[in-house]
Amino acid sequence: MFKKGHVLTAADIGVLQTNGIGEAIIARIEETDVAENEAAARIARKLAGDNVRIGAAFTGRANLFATADGVVTIDAERIGAINAVDESITVATLTPFQRVSGRQMLATVKIIPFAAPREAVEQVERLLERPAIALLPFKPRKAALILTVVPGTRPALLDKTRAAIDARIRRIGSELVFERQVPHATEDVGRAIESAASEADLILVFGASAITDRRDVIPAAIERAGGTVVHFGMPVDPGNLLLIGKLGAADVVGLPGCARSPKLNGFDFVLWRLAAGLSVGRTDIAAMGVGGLLMEIPIRPQPRDEPEVPRAPKIGAIVLAGGASSRMGSNKLLAQIGGQPMVRRIVDAALASDASPIVVVTGKDAEKVRAALAGCDVRFVDNPDFAKGLSTSLKCGLTTLPEDCDGAVILLGDMPEIDPALIDRLIVAFNPTEGRAICVATRGGKRGNPVLFARRFFAEMEAIEGDVGARGLIGAYPELVCEVEADSDAPLIDIDTAEDLAAYRKAHP
């Protein structure tokens, strides 16, 4: 079955004719067009600013990912202008100033047809003379927590409040360096704020009662300590009664009552920005009203907890380097190609790709293979049963991968032409929710290696016996297979015999 976007070859046409198909509808790229993948990649490159990683384009889509935990900044006006240029070009993003995690998807560029008008692509590029999407990583803050108390304050409530705030601080990579409980009185709170300013650059004050206006205890205490009240109140619910102040270089936040809840509230909006190095003033607070209604709707309650978000898949790589090399006569993986052992070439390609971690399964001449890979950041696992066949090495590799891997790309140590770009194209193509759970490298319609398998297949792969790999799964699940065409014959080139090695060296002096 030829899937949408497949580039027809002469061999493909022969297959169609053999199967009695005499007519096919095709799309041709004109001189005034830019092919979908090229168009998506060009726009993504112009969109991406600091700390944003661009995924390789596939099926007209290029995704942008965060490289660290932080806050995403997005020029919403220019994103709107881009989407108005031509219906063939679309850009979807997260909400500006949203908190994101490393590897989380920030935006996606999707070209709707197989190509976009060249003039439209160039117009978008002109709109993007400067990047429109960037990631501001969290910077460690030294935080102080001041809890005010009144007679009858329950210790359990104070413990709950402290635990919720401490958890928030830790999630942004910061720590509490100062804690104090003081009476709910202006003088006492003011002195505590002064003391905190000598140790912390972020001072959080949680009152025994909510702040009612600028003359209340907490704002008055900030001014008594020599600070200023920047803004009181915010158009975010829950979180209305939040106060922002300054004392020297320290930010001071008078917390609303909802700060003791682990659920999303207005304090989070402010905390994220402060942790990312952004200033938070009156104008910034005012702009939070759009999207600031966080209350559950009584008719249809929804949790405010953060939902699961799209992210780049975590794909490990397994390099099978434990074979007996029975047809070669000596260990082919140690054979020199281009001045380095053959196994080193494939491991270097894996290390330069987006796959992580890299697991190398050794067998015959394990110590020599390890020596050939000295200095490589890989995880080694020895297969004592390597003589029983390929399946035993595959099992060793799968059991060594960490549990948070979404899938694994299987690399053979005797394929010297595999490069990082091909491995990355397999990872970009991988999307089980869209039916691409097995991604196989091809060339000219012929399937080869490497192959990427989703975690859902690991149990079946571990059940395989004998000198075979997991290629049987490709035939068993054709509806989940995605073919990824390579730019060279790399997926079809492997070295099994001395004659293969001699021919390869002659072709690649």
Buried (B, 14 or more C-beta within 10 A) or exposed (E): EEEEEEEEEEEBEEEBEEEEEEEEEEEEEEEEBBBBBBBBBBBBBBBBBEBBBBBBBBBBBBBBBBBBBBBBBBBEEBBEBBBEBBEBBBBEBBEBBBBBEBBBBBBBBBBEEBBBBBEBBEBBBEBBEEBBBBBBBBBEBBBBBBBBBEEEBEEEEBEBBBEBBBEBBEBBBBEBBBBBBBBBBBEBBBBBBBBBBEEBBBBBBBBBEBBEEBEBBBBBBBBBBEBEBBBBBBBBBBBBBBBBBBBEEBBBBBBBBBBBBEBBBBBBBBBBBBBBEBEBEEEBBEEBEEBBEBEEEEEEEEEBEEEEEBBBBBBBBBBBBBBBBEEBEEBBBBBEBEEEBBBBBBBBBBBEBBBBBBBBBBBBBBEBBBEBBEEBEBBBBBBEEBBBBBBBBBBBBBEBBEEEBBBBBBBBBBBBBBBBBBBBBBBBBBBBEEEBBBBBBBBBBEBBBBBBBBBBBBEBBBEBEEEEBBBEBBEEBEEBBBBBBBEEEBBBBBBBEBEBBEEBBEEEE
